[in-house]
Amino acid sequence: MVEYVIIPALTKGRHVVTNIPLEEELLVQVYGGKITQLPLDALDHPDLADLLPNGCVAVLDEVWRRWPSGQKANQASHADLRILKEHRHRVDADGNAMQVVLVTQDPSDLASWVRKLIAHSFMMKKLDTIGAAKRFSIQVFEGCHTGTPPKRFQVREAVGTYRPEIYRFYRSATQSQSSDLSVGDERAMDKRANVWTSGGMITILAFVPLALIGGLWLGYDYVSSKLQPADEVVQVQQPKRIEAPPLAPIPGTVSAPGAAHLEQKPVPVPPPAPSAEPLPSPTWRIVGYIKRKDADAPETAQAWASERGYNVPPEETHGDSRRWKEDQAILRGMAGMRTVSLSACKRFPNSVEYYCDLDGERVTPWTGQQGLSGSCTD
């Protein structure tokens, strides 16, 4: 409060009126301005408004004593209502409007009608729970809210430090029995309120450096292994022994014991004979068959029954298979169609399809031009 309100007001030459015990002579000597120190029981004074002159900066501490929670506006004095509601109309000869700063530990301790008049609230919290006993956080909100203020009303947040150069101006222990009302030792006897003294936090703090060192070592080992050139492994192959093909004996030569070795010329090995199987025909394709008889049935058994019914001798009937032509394979090509006797063709093993060897080429149902194949039985 001294650092953020009283000192800036004194720097501007304002008149500060407060019930907070201060080293007013030292403050005025360093920063100038004017300070009026109210008595400790000023909030209990019925004529508090008369103690606050026009144009002053009134800093009132522990205001819950004057306007406690549950108090209604009609229960407050008319002078108090004028101070809190019309303070900006109270201007001094230098043109400075009166400003009122209320200090309390919890906003819920104040009367609701007072909270509605507050423009901005500054919530300060000591950071001793995280081991920073000399630091504090400040949250600025619009209005004055009880409990946890909504985030939408938050203006800003900052962190401050309790500085010794400010301590010398501030004496907040109003119930101190010391002659100078100095602040006593506020360090807690129970250290369990400090998060840094818990067993879990100590374990984490001990593990983090070890994990960091291990991670750095593993990272260095990985990078160094990537930068180091790999050892080249050279495999020496044993030369293969190439044996020359056997040479055919030269006619008319005789090898006698003790005779000198005569150089013989190798006889070239003839290339392998080409395959006797013809190549697939690029022109012709088997698309069907004309089968006129069953090779397994007797020749006279296939005479037409209609002619035998007219007492026609079997040998004279048109159905006499001995008078039929041979079965034919129908071939299709780019030049047209042709037939080939099936006797010149062969059947594929385990199949009903035939293949024919014509003009040095093999004709099958899947050679030549693309088309449909089938069977035609007369």
VEXGU-272273 format. One record per residue (C-alpha): x, y, z; residue number from 1. Coordinates in steps of 0.5 Angstrom, whole numbers. Layout:
BEGIN
px  py  pz  nr
X  Y  Z  NUM
...
! end
This chain:
BEGIN
px  py  pz  nr
0  0  0  1
6  5  2  2
9  3  -5  3
3  3  -10  4
-1  9  -7  5
2  13  -1  6
9  14  -4  7
6  16  -11  8
1  21  -8  9
7  24  -4  10
11  25  -10  11
5  29  -14  12
5  34  -8  13
-2  31  -5  14
-4  31  2  15
-5  24  5  16
-9  22  11  17
-9  15  13  18
-10  11  20  19
-4  6  18  20
2  8  22  21
8  11  18  22
14  14  19  23
11  21  16  24
17  25  18  25
22  21  14  26
17  20  8  27
16  27  7  28
23  29  8  29
24  24  2  30
18  25  -3  31
15  31  -1  32
8  32  0  33
4  32  7  34
2  27  11  35
-4  27  17  36
-3  21  21  37
-10  19  24  38
-11  16  31  39
-11  8  31  40
-19  9  33  41
-21  14  28  42
-26  9  25  43
-30  9  31  44
-30  16  31  45
-37  19  29  46
-35  25  26  47
-30  21  21  48
-32  26  15  49
-29  32  19  50
-22  29  19  51
-22  28  12  52
-21  35  8  53
-22  36  1  54
-18  34  -4  55
-14  29  0  56
-12  22  -1  57
-15  18  4  58
-12  11  6  59
-17  8  11  60
-14  1  14  61
-19  -5  17  62
-25  -1  14  63
-29  -7  16  64
-30  -4  23  65
-34  2  20  66
-38  -1  15  67
-38  -9  17  68
-42  -14  13  69
-49  -14  14  70
-50  -7  15  71
-55  -3  10  72
-54  3  7  73
-60  6  11  74
-56  4  18  75
-50  8  16  76
-49  15  18  77
-51  21  13  78
-44  23  13  79
-41  17  11  80
-45  16  5  81
-43  23  3  82
-36  21  4  83
-36  15  0  84
-41  17  -6  85
-39  24  -7  86
-32  24  -5  87
-30  26  -12  88
-34  33  -11  89
-30  35  -5  90
-24  39  -9  91
-19  43  -6  92
-16  50  -8  93
-11  46  -12  94
-16  43  -16  95
-15  36  -13  96
-21  31  -12  97
-21  27  -6  98
-20  20  -7  99
-21  14  -2  100
-17  8  -2  101
-21  2  3  102
-16  -3  6  103
-19  -10  9  104
-17  -17  9  105
-23  -20  5  106
-28  -16  1  107
-34  -21  4  108
-32  -17  11  109
-35  -10  8  110
-42  -8  7  111
-45  -10  0  112
-47  -3  -1  113
-40  -1  0  114
-37  -6  -5  115
-42  -3  -10  116
-39  4  -10  117
-31  1  -11  118
-29  2  -18  119
-23  -3  -18  120
-20  -8  -13  121
-13  -10  -12  122
-12  -17  -9  123
-5  -18  -6  124
-3  -25  -4  125
4  -27  0  126
7  -33  -4  127
10  -36  2  128
7  -43  0  129
12  -44  -5  130
18  -41  -1  131
18  -34  -4  132
16  -31  3  133
19  -24  0  134
15  -24  -6  135
7  -23  -7  136
2  -23  -13  137
-3  -17  -15  138
-9  -18  -18  139
-13  -12  -21  140
-21  -13  -22  141
-26  -9  -24  142
-31  -8  -18  143
-31  -11  -12  144
-32  -19  -12  145
-33  -24  -6  146
-30  -31  -6  147
-26  -32  -13  148
-27  -26  -18  149
-29  -28  -25  150
-24  -28  -30  151
-27  -24  -34  152
-27  -18  -29  153
-19  -19  -29  154
-15  -13  -31  155
-8  -15  -30  156
-4  -19  -26  157
3  -18  -23  158
9  -20  -18  159
12  -16  -13  160
17  -16  -8  161
18  -14  -1  162
24  -9  -1  163
27  -6  5  164
27  1  3  165
20  1  3  166
20  -3  10  167
23  3  14  168
17  7  12  169
12  2  14  170
9  0  21  171
3  -4  21  172
3  -8  27  173
-2  -3  31  174
-2  -7  37  175
5  -8  38  176
8  -7  45  177
14  -4  42  178
16  3  43  179
16  4  35  180
10  -1  33  181
15  -5  29  182
13  -11  25  183
14  -17  29  184
17  -24  26  185
12  -27  22  186
15  -33  20  187
11  -39  21  188
13  -45  26  189
10  -50  22  190
14  -51  16  191
9  -56  13  192
5  -50  9  193
11  -49  5  194
11  -54  -2  195
18  -54  -2  196
19  -58  4  197
14  -64  2  198
17  -70  1  199
14  -71  -6  200
17  -64  -8  201
24  -66  -5  202
24  -73  -9  203
22  -69  -15  204
28  -64  -14  205
33  -70  -13  206
30  -74  -19  207
30  -68  -24  208
38  -66  -24  209
39  -74  -25  210
34  -75  -31  211
37  -68  -34  212
44  -71  -34  213
42  -78  -36  214
38  -75  -42  215
44  -70  -44  216
49  -76  -44  217
44  -81  -48  218
43  -75  -53  219
51  -74  -53  220
52  -81  -54  221
47  -82  -60  222
50  -76  -64  223
57  -78  -63  224
55  -85  -66  225
52  -81  -72  226
58  -77  -73  227
63  -82  -72  228
65  -86  -79  229
63  -93  -79  230
68  -98  -80  231
68  -101  -87  232
68  -109  -87  233
71  -111  -93  234
70  -119  -95  235
75  -122  -99  236
73  -127  -104  237
77  -133  -106  238
78  -134  -113  239
74  -139  -116  240
77  -145  -120  241
75  -145  -127  242
76  -152  -130  243
77  -152  -138  244
72  -157  -141  245
74  -164  -143  246
77  -164  -150  247
75  -169  -155  248
81  -173  -158  249
84  -171  -164  250
84  -177  -169  251
90  -180  -171  252
94  -178  -165  253
97  -184  -161  254
100  -182  -154  255
106  -186  -152  256
109  -187  -146  257
115  -182  -145  258
113  -178  -151  259
113  -171  -151  260
106  -167  -150  261
103  -164  -156  262
99  -158  -156  263
91  -160  -158  264
86  -155  -160  265
80  -155  -157  266
74  -158  -161  267
68  -153  -160  268
62  -155  -157  269
56  -155  -161  270
50  -150  -159  271
44  -153  -156  272
39  -155  -161  273
33  -151  -161  274
26  -153  -158  275
22  -157  -163  276
16  -154  -161  277
13  -149  -165  278
12  -142  -163  279
5  -139  -162  280
1  -136  -168  281
0  -129  -168  282
-5  -129  -174  283
-10  -135  -173  284
-14  -137  -167  285
-19  -143  -166  286
-26  -140  -165  287
-30  -147  -165  288
-31  -154  -167  289
-35  -158  -172  290
-36  -165  -169  291
-40  -170  -174  292
-40  -176  -170  293
-38  -179  -163  294
-31  -183  -164  295
-33  -188  -159  296
-40  -190  -162  297
-41  -195  -167  298
-41  -192  -174  299
-48  -195  -176  300
-51  -193  -169  301
-51  -186  -171  302
-56  -187  -177  303
-62  -182  -177  304
-68  -185  -174  305
-73  -182  -178  306
-70  -186  -185  307
-70  -192  -181  308
-77  -192  -180  309
-78  -192  -187  310
-75  -199  -188  311
-69  -195  -191  312
-62  -200  -190  313
-57  -197  -186  314
-52  -196  -191  315
-56  -192  -195  316
-59  -187  -190  317
-56  -180  -190  318
-54  -181  -182  319
-49  -187  -184  320
-43  -184  -181  321
-39  -188  -186  322
-41  -182  -191  323
-39  -176  -186  324
-33  -172  -187  325
-28  -171  -181  326
-29  -167  -175  327
-27  -160  -177  328
-23  -154  -172  329
-26  -147  -174  330
-20  -142  -175  331
-21  -134  -175  332
-15  -129  -177  333
-14  -123  -180  334
-15  -125  -187  335
-22  -129  -185  336
-24  -136  -183  337
-22  -143  -185  338
-23  -150  -182  339
-18  -155  -181  340
-19  -163  -180  341
-19  -165  -172  342
-15  -171  -174  343
-9  -166  -176  344
-10  -163  -169  345
-9  -166  -162  346
-12  -165  -155  347
-9  -161  -149  348
-8  -166  -143  349
-14  -166  -139  350
-18  -161  -143  351
-23  -161  -148  352
-19  -156  -152  353
-15  -157  -158  354
-8  -154  -161  355
-6  -155  -169  356
1  -154  -172  357
0  -150  -178  358
6  -147  -182  359
11  -148  -177  360
6  -144  -172  361
2  -147  -166  362
-6  -145  -166  363
-10  -145  -160  364
-16  -142  -157  365
-12  -136  -154  366
-7  -135  -160  367
-8  -130  -166  368
-13  -124  -165  369
-18  -124  -159  370
-25  -127  -160  371
-30  -132  -157  372
-29  -139  -158  373
-34  -144  -157  374
-36  -151  -160  375
-41  -152  -166  376
-44  -159  -166  377
-48  -161  -172  378
! end
